[in-house]
């Protein structure tokens, strides 16, 4: 079958071979296929991406807003509108049910006009539990259990999802809006059990009581919080129960909301706007399961976190792709991904057209099918006051569909930085702080900043830091150690204590840490290249404040140190980076110094990590960008060897790029073969790649 992509009403059509007829994310049993923007025409399948405008509607201005929406949709080629029921800039807490009924009545009138204009009508319920909080009058506060964060104080009008009375309210609200027969009903990302003005939680009486019952012990909010941030076996047992009851409550709430919608409007799809994977992990979530509870019999629908709410640069530019791509990697192939493009607080003083454009394109690269647009403010300002957004959307659609077509059927390829959803359960604080329990995914930024492509599935070489290694059972660890494995000091310590020392090439030495003046000196070897002899900070005094110090290890005779820790007199203290080939046939690299951006993000380190990665993989990286700070590749490859390469520059300088690859590289939009490469500041470029039988080459 041939898959065609293009813009409705134009001759702009592109073709790509694909097995679309059997792809579950294209055809779903019992579902009207046009709901997924797929059209069958004479044996060919045409896939159209859609823009979904998210629009806050005020009761007093909805009629004027309706005309603004219709005009914008026609001029910017926006196919769908999701109406939102309040401005959090006016009322920062969830509505009472009567006001939702008022808004639903308005939506019904708007929906009629939208449908007449052939604009898809959907709804985004902006607040059910509450995003942050507001110290509002008593008349705005509902009689449900309030959220309790790590300060152990009840919020004013933000609610706990586990409260069954709140669940009944949420289901009633969904039913009210389902009466308007929207195509999609999107629950906003306030459906969460953390980050409601306070970062962590919930430690409310419901959570305390249910966790106590599950564990068979008496708990208070304070003792529960200390257990969640504790390190003992009993603490971990309590934390696991707390996570389990939290997710069970979320599933029950989703089930009730779905049933309420299906009873009123079976054709309406219920989807969830959600956070990133570390936050899901801390809540005990299995996102694929949660999305399916919301979806019921329909195709699951997710809007992952989009990042970049304001202008970004350096590593933050890479998170625009990485956060969504990681979320997509844990979901079934049939889950529909729509992106979040949000410019908060909706002013050009905080986010430019340039970064908004870049965000759209990076979300297409990550696999978004459609794009939700939260571009305009929450106070009904006429759209004509921001004409540049209209121009951007009209101009971008062809580029986005081209990227989507090239991305279809491909997977991320590079050095492995795998993810496990129970990372937060296994991650413990050595300081008793909740912040230490939130998983870190900093390497998702660091590797591409170093010019190294990566993937979220296990590869020939893998990076696993800290307590994340505890997510793997012994058989899985042995498999990892049989390949290539990059560890930090804490991951090394965890594996050594589990009895894997013989495969690691070193053992803890004496005090186990280097506590005092220290700096890392690069050796003279193939892994340090032109940076041999460089001194690199260990940042030991700051790391110590966070309960982290360089690991002091004693090497096996067959291990090799490619850097050493030295004191203020340049006297050697301990190995810095250790390489070892073990009896399983695997290779291990141990970075003994705690990893942080201050200590890690340097040109000499970027070179070392790339060379170590290739040594671990026993082959060259498919793409390597050498010595171009904050310029890096995101690489997708199909089973036929055809690839899509995105190169991101988070640098504020323009750079000639030194790219190492065996691939043939062509500009995605012009088809021109690429032999040298220039990156503008804060930019992304896209390329089609093909396998080459020629020698490894360097573009510069």
C-alpha positions as CSV (number, residue, x, y, z in Angstrom):
1,X,0.0,0.0,0.0
2,X,1.1,3.6,-0.6
3,X,0.8,6.1,2.2
4,X,0.3,9.7,1.0
5,X,0.6,12.7,3.2
6,X,-0.3,16.3,2.3
7,X,-2.5,19.3,3.0
8,X,-6.2,19.2,2.4
9,X,-7.3,21.1,-0.6
10,X,-3.8,21.3,-2.2
11,X,-1.8,19.3,-4.6
12,X,0.9,18.9,-2.0
13,X,1.1,15.1,-1.7
14,X,4.0,12.9,-0.7
15,X,4.3,9.2,-1.0
16,X,6.0,6.7,1.3
17,X,5.9,2.9,1.2
18,X,4.4,1.5,4.4
19,X,2.5,-1.5,5.8
20,X,-0.3,0.8,6.8
21,X,-3.1,-1.7,6.2
22,X,-2.0,-3.7,9.2
23,X,-0.8,-0.9,11.4
24,X,-3.0,-0.7,14.6
25,X,-2.5,3.0,15.1
26,X,-4.1,3.6,11.7
27,X,-7.1,1.3,11.7
28,X,-9.1,0.6,14.9
29,X,-11.9,-1.9,15.1
30,X,-15.4,-0.3,15.5
31,X,-14.2,3.2,15.0
32,X,-15.1,5.6,12.2
33,X,-11.8,5.9,10.4
34,X,-12.2,9.5,9.5
35,X,-11.8,10.4,13.2
36,X,-8.1,9.7,12.8
37,X,-7.8,11.9,9.7
38,X,-7.3,8.8,7.5
39,X,-9.0,8.7,4.1
40,X,-9.2,5.7,1.8
41,X,-9.2,6.7,-1.9
42,X,-8.7,4.1,-4.7
43,X,-6.6,1.8,-2.7
44,X,-4.4,4.5,-1.3
45,X,-4.3,5.8,2.3
46,X,-3.9,9.5,2.8
47,X,-2.8,10.7,6.3
48,X,-3.6,14.3,7.3
49,X,-2.3,15.8,10.4
50,X,-4.6,18.3,12.2
51,X,-4.2,21.4,14.3
52,X,-6.4,21.5,17.4
53,X,-6.8,25.0,18.7
54,X,-7.3,25.2,22.5
55,X,-9.4,28.2,23.3
56,X,-10.6,29.5,26.7
57,X,-14.2,30.7,26.4
58,X,-15.6,33.5,28.6
59,X,-19.3,33.6,29.3
60,X,-19.5,37.3,28.4
61,X,-17.6,37.2,25.1
62,X,-18.3,33.8,23.6
63,X,-20.2,35.1,20.6
64,X,-17.4,37.4,19.5
65,X,-14.9,34.6,20.3
66,X,-16.8,32.2,18.1
67,X,-16.4,34.4,15.1
68,X,-12.7,34.9,15.9
69,X,-12.2,31.2,16.1
70,X,-13.9,30.4,12.8
71,X,-11.9,33.2,11.0
72,X,-8.6,31.9,12.4
73,X,-9.4,28.3,11.6
74,X,-10.1,29.1,8.0
75,X,-7.0,31.3,7.5
76,X,-4.6,29.1,9.4
77,X,-6.0,25.7,8.2
78,X,-7.0,24.6,11.7
79,X,-9.3,21.6,11.6
80,X,-10.3,21.2,15.2
81,X,-11.1,23.4,18.3
82,X,-11.0,22.3,21.9
83,X,-13.0,24.7,24.1
84,X,-11.9,25.4,27.7
85,X,-14.2,26.4,30.4
86,X,-12.4,29.0,32.5
87,X,-9.5,31.3,32.7
88,X,-7.1,30.2,35.5
89,X,-6.0,33.8,35.4
90,X,-9.4,34.8,36.8
91,X,-10.5,31.8,38.9
92,X,-7.6,29.6,39.8
93,X,-9.6,26.6,41.1
94,X,-12.1,24.1,39.6
95,X,-15.7,25.2,38.8
96,X,-18.8,24.2,40.7
97,X,-21.0,21.9,38.7
98,X,-23.6,24.6,38.0
99,X,-21.1,26.7,36.2
100,X,-19.9,23.7,34.1
101,X,-23.6,23.4,33.0
102,X,-23.6,27.0,32.0
103,X,-20.5,26.5,29.9
104,X,-21.9,23.3,28.3
105,X,-24.9,25.3,27.2
106,X,-22.6,27.8,25.6
107,X,-20.6,25.1,24.0
108,X,-23.7,23.5,22.4
109,X,-24.4,26.8,20.6
110,X,-20.8,27.1,19.5
111,X,-20.6,23.5,18.4
112,X,-23.5,24.0,15.9
113,X,-21.7,26.9,14.2
114,X,-18.4,25.1,14.2
115,X,-19.9,22.0,12.6
116,X,-21.6,24.1,10.0
117,X,-18.1,25.4,9.1
118,X,-16.7,21.8,9.1
119,X,-14.5,22.5,12.1
120,X,-14.2,19.5,14.5
121,X,-15.6,20.4,17.9
122,X,-13.9,19.0,21.0
123,X,-13.6,20.0,24.7
124,X,-10.6,20.4,27.0
125,X,-11.8,20.4,30.6
126,X,-9.1,22.6,32.0
127,X,-9.5,21.9,35.7
128,X,-11.1,19.1,37.7
129,X,-8.6,18.5,40.6
130,X,-6.9,21.9,40.3
131,X,-3.5,22.8,38.9
132,X,-1.8,25.0,41.6
133,X,-4.2,26.4,44.2
134,X,-6.0,29.6,45.2
135,X,-6.9,31.1,48.6
136,X,-10.5,31.6,47.4
137,X,-13.7,32.4,49.2
138,X,-15.6,29.6,50.8
139,X,-18.3,29.6,48.1
140,X,-15.7,28.4,45.6
141,X,-14.5,25.5,47.7
142,X,-16.1,22.1,47.2
143,X,-16.6,19.5,50.0
144,X,-13.9,17.0,48.9
145,X,-10.7,15.9,50.4
146,X,-8.0,18.5,49.8
147,X,-4.6,17.6,48.4
148,X,-1.8,17.5,51.0
149,X,1.8,18.0,49.9
150,X,5.1,17.5,51.6
151,X,4.5,20.5,53.8
152,X,1.6,18.4,55.3
153,X,-0.9,21.2,54.9
154,X,-4.2,20.9,53.1
155,X,-4.6,23.1,50.1
156,X,-7.5,25.5,49.8
157,X,-9.4,24.2,46.7
158,X,-7.2,21.5,45.1
159,X,-8.5,18.0,45.5
160,X,-7.3,14.4,46.0
161,X,-8.2,12.1,43.1
162,X,-8.7,9.2,45.5
163,X,-11.7,10.9,47.1
164,X,-14.7,8.9,45.8
165,X,-17.0,12.0,46.2
166,X,-14.6,14.0,44.0
167,X,-14.6,11.1,41.5
168,X,-18.4,11.4,41.3
169,X,-18.1,15.1,40.7
170,X,-15.5,14.5,37.9
171,X,-17.8,11.9,36.3
172,X,-20.7,14.3,36.5
173,X,-18.7,17.1,34.8
174,X,-17.7,14.7,32.1
175,X,-21.3,13.7,31.5
176,X,-22.4,17.3,31.4
177,X,-19.9,18.1,28.6
178,X,-20.5,14.8,26.8
179,X,-24.1,16.0,26.3
180,X,-22.7,18.5,23.7
181,X,-21.4,15.5,21.7
182,X,-17.8,16.6,21.3
183,X,-15.4,14.5,19.1
184,X,-12.9,14.4,21.9
185,X,-13.1,15.2,25.6
186,X,-9.6,15.9,26.9
187,X,-8.9,15.8,30.7
188,X,-6.2,18.3,31.6
189,X,-3.0,17.4,33.4
190,X,-4.3,18.5,36.8
191,X,-5.4,14.9,36.9
192,X,-2.3,14.0,39.0
193,X,-1.2,13.3,42.5
194,X,1.7,15.8,42.7
195,X,2.9,19.2,41.6
196,X,-0.1,21.2,42.9
197,X,1.9,24.2,44.0
198,X,3.8,21.8,46.3
199,X,5.9,19.3,44.4
200,X,5.2,15.9,46.0
201,X,2.3,14.1,47.6
202,X,-0.4,13.2,48.3
203,X,-0.3,12.6,52.1
204,X,-3.9,13.3,52.8
205,X,-6.0,11.3,55.2
206,X,-7.2,9.0,52.4
207,X,-3.7,8.2,51.3
208,X,-2.6,7.7,54.9
209,X,-5.5,5.4,55.8
210,X,-5.3,3.2,52.7
211,X,-1.6,2.8,52.9
212,X,-1.9,1.9,56.6
213,X,-4.5,-0.7,55.8
214,X,-2.4,-2.1,52.9
215,X,0.8,-2.4,55.1
216,X,-1.0,-3.4,58.3
217,X,0.7,-0.7,60.4
218,X,-0.4,2.6,61.9
219,X,0.8,5.6,59.9
220,X,0.4,9.4,60.1
221,X,0.9,11.9,57.3
222,X,4.4,12.6,58.7
223,X,5.5,9.0,59.1
224,X,4.2,8.2,55.6
225,X,6.1,11.1,54.1
226,X,9.3,10.0,55.8
227,X,8.8,6.4,54.6
228,X,8.4,7.6,51.0
229,X,11.7,9.4,51.3
230,X,13.4,6.7,53.4
231,X,15.9,4.0,52.5
232,X,15.1,1.1,54.8
233,X,13.4,-2.1,53.7
234,X,10.3,-1.1,55.7
235,X,10.3,2.3,54.1
236,X,10.4,0.8,50.6
237,X,7.5,-1.5,51.5
238,X,5.4,1.4,52.6
239,X,6.4,3.5,49.6
240,X,5.4,0.7,47.3
241,X,2.0,0.4,49.0
242,X,1.5,4.2,48.8
243,X,2.3,4.2,45.1
244,X,0.0,1.2,44.5
245,X,-3.1,2.7,46.2
246,X,-2.4,6.0,44.5
247,X,-2.5,4.4,41.0
248,X,-5.4,2.2,41.9
249,X,-7.4,5.3,42.9
250,X,-6.5,7.0,39.6
251,X,-7.6,4.0,37.6
252,X,-10.9,3.9,39.4
253,X,-11.4,7.7,38.8
254,X,-10.6,7.2,35.1
255,X,-13.0,4.2,34.9
256,X,-15.9,6.3,36.4
257,X,-15.2,9.2,34.1
258,X,-15.1,7.0,31.0
259,X,-18.4,5.3,32.0
260,X,-20.1,8.6,32.4
261,X,-19.1,9.7,29.0
262,X,-19.9,6.5,27.2
263,X,-23.4,6.4,28.7
264,X,-24.2,9.9,27.3
265,X,-22.1,10.0,24.1
266,X,-20.6,6.7,23.1
267,X,-18.9,8.3,20.1
268,X,-16.9,10.8,22.2
269,X,-13.3,9.8,22.9
270,X,-11.9,10.5,26.4
271,X,-8.2,11.4,26.5
272,X,-5.7,12.6,29.0
273,X,-3.2,15.4,29.0
274,X,-0.3,14.1,31.1
275,X,3.1,14.9,32.6
276,X,6.5,13.3,32.0
277,X,7.6,9.8,32.8
278,X,9.5,10.7,36.1
279,X,6.4,12.2,37.5
280,X,4.3,9.2,36.4
281,X,6.8,6.9,38.0
282,X,6.6,8.7,41.4
283,X,2.8,8.3,41.2
284,X,3.1,4.6,40.6
285,X,1.5,5.0,37.1
286,X,1.4,2.6,34.3
287,X,0.5,5.2,31.6
288,X,-0.5,2.7,29.0
289,X,-3.0,1.1,31.4
290,X,-4.3,4.5,32.6
291,X,-4.9,5.8,29.1
292,X,-6.9,2.6,28.3
293,X,-9.1,3.1,31.3
294,X,-9.9,6.6,30.1
295,X,-10.4,5.4,26.5
296,X,-12.8,2.5,27.3
297,X,-13.7,0.8,24.0
298,X,-12.1,3.7,21.9
299,X,-8.6,4.3,20.7
300,X,-6.4,5.6,23.6
301,X,-5.5,9.3,23.3
302,X,-2.6,11.0,25.0
303,X,-1.2,14.5,25.0
304,X,2.3,14.2,26.6
305,X,4.2,17.1,28.1
306,X,5.4,19.4,25.4
307,X,8.0,21.4,27.4
308,X,9.4,24.8,26.3
309,X,6.5,27.0,27.7
310,X,8.9,29.9,27.2
311,X,12.0,30.4,25.0
312,X,14.7,27.8,25.6
313,X,18.2,27.2,24.6
314,X,21.1,24.8,25.2
315,X,20.0,21.4,26.6
316,X,16.4,22.5,27.2
317,X,15.9,22.6,23.5
318,X,16.5,18.9,23.3
319,X,13.9,18.2,26.0
320,X,11.2,19.3,23.6
321,X,11.8,16.1,21.7
322,X,13.1,13.9,24.4
323,X,10.2,14.2,26.9
324,X,7.5,13.4,24.3
325,X,9.6,10.6,22.7
326,X,10.2,8.9,26.1
327,X,6.5,9.0,26.9
328,X,5.7,7.6,23.4
329,X,8.2,4.8,24.0
330,X,6.3,3.3,26.9
331,X,2.9,3.2,25.1
332,X,1.3,0.7,22.8
333,X,1.5,1.4,19.1
334,X,-2.2,2.1,18.9
335,X,-2.1,5.1,21.3
336,X,-2.7,8.4,19.5
337,X,-0.2,11.0,20.5
338,X,-1.2,14.7,20.1
339,X,1.5,17.3,21.0
340,X,1.3,20.1,23.5
341,X,2.4,23.4,22.0
342,X,1.9,25.9,24.8
343,X,3.3,29.4,25.1
344,X,2.8,30.2,28.8
345,X,1.9,32.8,29.9
346,X,0.9,33.5,26.4
347,X,3.0,36.5,25.6
348,X,5.6,37.1,23.0
349,X,7.8,38.6,25.7
350,X,8.3,35.0,27.0
351,X,8.2,32.9,23.8
352,X,9.1,33.7,20.2
353,X,7.8,32.5,16.9
354,X,11.2,30.9,16.3
355,X,11.0,28.6,19.3
356,X,7.3,27.8,18.7
357,X,8.1,26.7,15.1
358,X,11.0,24.6,16.3
359,X,8.7,23.0,18.9
360,X,6.2,22.0,16.3
361,X,8.8,20.4,14.2
362,X,10.5,18.5,17.1
363,X,7.1,17.2,18.2
364,X,6.5,15.9,14.6
365,X,10.0,14.2,14.9
366,X,9.0,12.6,18.2
367,X,5.9,11.0,16.6
368,X,3.0,13.4,17.2
369,X,0.0,12.7,14.9
370,X,-1.7,16.0,15.6
371,X,-0.9,19.3,17.4
372,X,-2.8,21.0,20.2
373,X,-2.2,24.7,20.1
374,X,-2.3,26.7,23.4
375,X,-0.8,29.8,21.8
376,X,-3.3,32.5,22.7
377,X,-4.0,34.0,26.1
378,X,-6.8,32.9,28.5
379,X,-8.5,36.3,28.5
380,X,-10.3,36.3,25.1
381,X,-7.9,38.8,23.4
382,X,-8.8,38.9,19.7
383,X,-6.5,36.6,17.6
384,X,-5.8,39.3,15.1
385,X,-3.6,41.1,17.7
386,X,-1.1,38.2,17.2
387,X,-1.0,37.7,13.4
388,X,2.4,36.1,13.3
389,X,1.0,32.9,14.9
390,X,-1.5,32.6,12.0
391,X,1.3,33.0,9.5
392,X,3.4,30.4,11.3
393,X,0.6,27.8,11.3
394,X,-0.2,28.3,7.7
395,X,3.4,28.0,6.6
396,X,4.3,25.1,8.8
397,X,1.7,22.5,7.8
398,X,3.5,21.2,4.7
399,X,6.8,20.9,6.6
400,X,5.1,19.1,9.5
401,X,3.4,16.6,7.2
402,X,6.7,16.0,5.4
403,X,8.5,15.3,8.7
404,X,5.6,13.0,9.8
405,X,5.8,11.0,6.6
406,X,9.5,10.5,6.9
407,X,9.2,9.6,10.6
408,X,6.5,6.9,10.0
409,X,7.5,3.3,10.7
410,X,10.9,4.2,12.2
411,X,12.5,3.9,15.7
412,X,15.1,5.8,17.6
413,X,18.6,4.4,17.1
414,X,21.7,5.2,19.1
415,X,23.3,4.6,22.5
416,X,20.8,3.1,24.9
417,X,19.4,5.1,27.9
418,X,16.6,2.7,28.8
419,X,13.7,3.6,31.1
420,X,11.8,1.5,33.6
421,X,8.5,2.8,35.0
422,X,9.3,1.6,38.5
423,X,12.4,3.8,38.8
424,X,10.9,6.0,41.5
425,X,10.1,3.0,43.6
426,X,13.7,1.8,43.5
427,X,15.2,5.2,43.8
428,X,16.0,6.1,47.5
429,X,17.2,9.2,49.2
430,X,20.4,9.0,51.3
431,X,19.3,12.3,52.9
432,X,15.7,11.6,53.6
433,X,14.4,14.1,51.0
434,X,11.5,13.6,48.7
435,X,13.3,15.5,45.9
436,X,15.8,12.7,45.7
437,X,13.1,10.2,44.9
438,X,12.0,11.9,41.7
439,X,13.9,10.1,38.9
440,X,16.4,12.2,36.9
441,X,16.7,11.8,33.1
442,X,19.5,14.3,32.6
443,X,21.4,12.0,30.3
444,X,18.5,12.4,27.8
445,X,19.8,15.9,27.3
446,X,23.5,15.3,27.8
447,X,24.1,12.7,25.1
448,X,22.6,14.7,22.2
449,X,24.3,17.8,23.6
450,X,27.5,15.8,23.2
451,X,26.6,15.0,19.6
452,X,25.6,11.4,20.4
453,X,22.4,9.8,19.2
454,X,20.4,7.8,21.8
455,X,17.5,5.5,22.1
456,X,15.1,4.6,25.0
457,X,15.3,0.9,24.4
458,X,18.2,-1.3,25.4
459,X,20.9,-1.2,22.7
460,X,24.4,-2.7,22.1
461,X,25.6,-0.1,24.6
462,X,23.6,1.3,27.5
463,X,23.8,4.0,30.2
464,X,22.2,3.3,33.6
465,X,23.0,5.6,36.4
466,X,22.2,5.6,40.2
467,X,19.4,3.5,41.7
468,X,17.8,2.9,38.3
469,X,20.0,-0.2,38.0
470,X,17.9,-1.7,40.8
471,X,14.9,-1.9,38.5
472,X,16.7,-4.8,36.7
473,X,16.6,-8.4,38.1
474,X,19.8,-10.5,38.2
475,X,19.1,-12.1,34.8
476,X,18.6,-8.6,33.2
477,X,21.7,-7.3,34.9
478,X,23.8,-10.2,33.5
479,X,22.4,-9.5,30.1
480,X,23.4,-5.8,30.4
481,X,26.9,-6.8,31.6
482,X,27.2,-9.1,28.6
483,X,27.0,-6.1,26.3
484,X,28.3,-2.6,26.8
485,X,27.3,-0.8,30.0
486,X,28.1,2.7,31.3
487,X,27.6,3.2,35.0
488,X,28.1,6.0,37.5
489,X,29.5,5.5,40.9
490,X,26.2,4.8,42.6
491,X,25.1,2.3,40.0
492,X,28.5,0.5,40.4
493,X,28.0,0.4,44.2
494,X,24.6,-1.1,43.8
495,X,25.7,-3.8,41.4
496,X,28.8,-4.6,43.5
497,X,26.6,-5.0,46.6
498,X,24.4,-7.4,44.7
499,X,27.3,-9.7,43.9
500,X,28.3,-8.6,40.4
501,X,31.7,-7.3,41.4
502,X,33.6,-9.8,39.3
503,X,32.1,-8.4,36.1
504,X,32.8,-4.7,37.0
505,X,36.6,-4.6,37.0
506,X,36.9,-2.9,40.4
507,X,35.8,-2.9,44.0
508,X,35.2,-0.3,46.7
509,X,38.4,0.8,48.3
510,X,38.8,1.8,52.0
511,X,36.5,4.7,52.8
512,X,34.6,4.1,49.6
513,X,34.5,7.9,48.7
514,X,37.0,10.6,48.0
515,X,36.1,13.3,50.5
516,X,38.3,16.3,50.1
517,X,40.1,18.5,47.5
518,X,39.9,16.6,44.1
519,X,40.0,17.2,40.4
520,X,39.9,14.8,37.5
521,X,42.9,14.6,35.2
522,X,42.4,13.1,31.7
523,X,45.0,10.5,30.7
524,X,46.7,10.3,27.3
525,X,44.8,7.7,25.3
526,X,42.4,7.1,22.4
527,X,39.5,8.1,24.7
528,X,40.8,11.6,25.5
529,X,42.3,12.5,22.1
530,X,43.2,16.2,21.9
531,X,42.1,16.8,25.5
532,X,44.8,14.6,27.1
533,X,46.0,16.1,30.3
534,X,43.0,18.3,30.8
535,X,41.8,18.9,34.3
536,X,38.1,18.6,35.0
537,X,36.2,19.7,38.1
538,X,34.7,17.0,40.3
539,X,32.5,19.7,42.0
540,X,33.1,17.7,45.1
541,X,32.2,20.4,47.7
542,X,28.8,21.1,46.1
543,X,28.1,17.4,45.4
544,X,28.8,16.6,49.1
545,X,25.9,19.0,50.1
546,X,23.7,16.6,48.1
547,X,25.0,13.5,49.7
548,X,27.2,12.5,46.8
549,X,31.0,12.1,46.5
550,X,33.3,10.5,44.0
551,X,33.6,6.7,44.6
552,X,37.0,5.5,45.6
553,X,37.6,2.2,43.8
554,X,40.5,-0.3,43.5
555,X,40.9,-1.7,40.0
556,X,41.3,-5.2,38.8
557,X,44.7,-5.8,37.1
558,X,43.0,-6.1,33.7
559,X,41.0,-2.9,34.1
560,X,42.2,0.4,32.7
561,X,41.8,4.0,34.0
562,X,41.5,6.6,31.3
563,X,41.4,9.4,33.9
564,X,42.5,9.8,37.5
565,X,41.3,11.8,40.5
566,X,44.1,13.9,41.9
567,X,44.4,16.3,44.9
568,X,45.4,19.9,45.1
569,X,49.1,18.9,44.8
570,X,48.3,16.7,41.7
571,X,48.9,13.5,43.7
572,X,46.8,10.6,42.5
573,X,43.9,9.7,44.8
574,X,41.8,7.1,42.8
575,X,40.7,6.2,39.3
576,X,38.3,8.5,37.6
577,X,36.9,6.6,34.6
578,X,37.5,2.8,34.6
579,X,37.1,0.5,31.5
580,X,36.9,-3.3,31.8
581,X,36.2,-6.3,29.6
582,X,34.6,-9.0,31.7
583,X,34.4,-12.8,31.4
584,X,30.8,-12.6,30.0
585,X,32.3,-10.9,26.9
586,X,30.9,-7.5,27.9
587,X,32.5,-4.2,28.4
588,X,31.9,-1.9,31.3
589,X,32.7,1.8,31.9
590,X,32.5,3.3,35.4
591,X,32.4,7.1,35.9
592,X,33.3,7.4,39.6
593,X,32.5,11.2,39.9
594,X,28.8,12.1,40.5
595,X,27.3,13.4,37.3
596,X,26.0,16.9,37.1
597,X,25.8,19.5,34.4
598,X,28.4,21.6,36.1
599,X,30.9,18.8,36.1
600,X,29.8,17.0,32.9
601,X,29.0,19.5,30.2
602,X,32.4,20.3,28.8
603,X,34.1,19.7,25.4
604,X,36.6,17.3,26.7
605,X,34.0,15.2,28.4
606,X,31.8,15.1,25.3
607,X,34.7,13.7,23.3
608,X,35.5,11.1,26.0
609,X,31.9,9.9,26.3
610,X,31.5,9.5,22.6
611,X,34.7,7.4,22.3
612,X,33.7,5.3,25.4
613,X,30.2,4.8,23.9
614,X,31.7,3.4,20.7
615,X,34.1,1.2,22.7
616,X,31.2,-0.2,24.6
617,X,29.1,-0.8,21.5
618,X,32.1,-2.3,19.6
619,X,31.2,-0.2,16.6
620,X,30.9,3.3,15.4
621,X,27.9,5.4,16.4
622,X,25.5,5.7,13.4
623,X,26.0,9.5,13.7
624,X,28.5,11.4,15.8
625,X,28.8,15.2,15.8
626,X,32.2,16.1,17.1
627,X,33.1,19.1,19.3
628,X,30.0,21.2,18.6
629,X,28.6,22.2,22.0
630,X,24.8,21.9,22.2
631,X,24.5,20.6,18.6
632,X,23.2,17.0,18.5
633,X,21.4,14.4,16.4
634,X,18.1,12.6,16.9
635,X,18.1,9.6,14.6
636,X,15.3,7.4,13.5
637,X,15.7,4.3,11.3
638,X,13.3,1.9,9.5
639,X,13.7,-1.8,9.0
640,X,14.7,-1.1,5.4
641,X,17.7,1.1,6.5
642,X,16.1,4.3,5.4
643,X,16.5,7.0,8.2
644,X,15.3,10.3,9.3
645,X,17.9,12.5,11.0
646,X,17.1,15.7,13.0
647,X,20.0,17.9,14.0
648,X,19.2,20.3,16.8
649,X,21.3,23.4,17.7
650,X,20.7,24.8,21.1
651,X,23.7,27.0,20.6
652,X,23.5,30.8,20.4
653,X,26.3,30.7,17.8
654,X,26.2,29.5,14.3
655,X,28.4,26.5,13.8
656,X,30.1,24.4,11.0
657,X,29.2,20.9,12.0
658,X,31.7,18.1,12.0
659,X,29.6,15.0,11.4
660,X,30.9,11.5,11.4
661,X,28.7,8.9,9.6
662,X,28.6,5.9,7.2
663,X,25.2,7.1,6.0
664,X,24.3,9.1,2.8
665,X,22.6,12.3,3.9
666,X,20.1,14.3,1.9
667,X,18.1,17.4,2.8
668,X,14.6,16.2,3.7
669,X,12.8,19.0,1.9
670,X,15.0,19.6,-1.2
671,X,16.5,16.1,-1.7
672,X,19.9,17.7,-2.1
673,X,22.9,15.5,-1.0
674,X,24.7,17.0,2.0
675,X,28.5,17.1,2.1
676,X,29.0,20.0,4.5
677,X,26.7,21.2,7.2
678,X,26.0,24.6,8.9
679,X,23.7,25.1,11.8
680,X,22.1,28.4,12.6
681,X,21.6,29.4,16.2
682,X,18.6,27.8,17.9
683,X,17.5,25.7,14.9
684,X,16.7,22.3,13.7
685,X,17.3,20.7,10.3
686,X,16.0,17.4,8.9
687,X,17.6,14.9,6.6
688,X,16.8,11.7,4.9
689,X,19.5,9.1,5.2
690,X,20.4,5.9,3.3
691,X,22.8,3.1,4.2
692,X,26.1,3.4,2.3
693,X,28.6,0.8,1.3
694,X,31.3,3.4,1.2
695,X,33.9,4.2,3.9
696,X,33.2,6.1,7.1
697,X,33.3,9.8,6.3
698,X,33.4,13.1,8.0
699,X,31.4,16.2,7.0
700,X,32.7,19.5,8.2
